[in-house]
Amino acid sequence: MTELKDEHLEVISNNKGKAREIEKLENQISDAKESVSVLGGAIACGFLHDKHSLILQKWIVEYEQLIEQLDTHLTEMRTHGWTST
């Protein structure tokens, strides 16, 4: 059986950490998309007062911006490798 060198173990550990970080970002994106869907559904039902509908629309914009930021970060991680910020 071949013994792994410390440098190989470090690479394996870094790759596992990167995979966990990517999974975390994917989950955050999924949650944000679900939030947009739920908020949009609440607006679409038509039962909300106009001022509340406007508040939810602002929240949707915030979630969409968050999705874009997370997606950009995820793409960078997948394309260029792990960089901590």
N, C-alpha and C positions, 0 to 999 in steps of 0.2 A: 504494500500500500504506500502510495506517495504522500509524503508529508508536505503540507502547504506552508509556504514561506510567509513570514509576517506581511510582506508587501502584497502578496496575493490575498491574504485575509483582509487587509485594509481595502483593497479594490472590491472584494465581495461585499464587505460591510457598506462601503460607499454606494454601491449599486443597489443594495437593499434599501438604504436610506432614500435614495433617489426614487425608487419605485414606490415607497410609502408616501413620499411628498407628492408624486404625480397622482397617486390614488386619492390623496387628500384634496388636491386641487380639483380633480374630476368630480368628487363628491360635493364640493362647494359650488361648482358650476351647476351640477344637477339640482341642488337645493335652491339655488337662485332662480333657475329656470322654472322650477315648480312654484316658487313664490310669485313670479310674474304671471304664471297661468292662473293661480288661485286669485290673485288680485284682479286680473283681467276678468275672471268669471264673476267676481263680486260686482264689478262695474257693469258688466253686461246684463246682470239680472235686473237692473233698472230700479231697484228699490231704495237705493242710497240717495240721501240728500245730495244736491249738487256740490256743496262744499266738501263733503266727504269723498265724493267721486274724484274731485280735483286732488285731494290729498293722496288718494290711492294712485292716481296717475303720476304724481311726483315720485311716489315710492317705486312705481314700475320703472321710471327713468333711472332712479338710483340703482335698482337691481340690474337693469340692462347695462349700465356703465360698469358695475361690478363684474358681470359676466364677461364683458369685453376685456377688462383688465386681467381677470383670472385666465381667460383663454389665451391672451397674449403671453402671459407668464408661462403657462403650460406649454405653448408652442416653443418658446425659447428654451425651456428645459429639455424638451424632446429633441430639438434641433441642435442646440449648441452644448448640451450637457448641463450638469449641475453647477449653478453659481449661487452662492448665498447672498442675500441682500439685507 
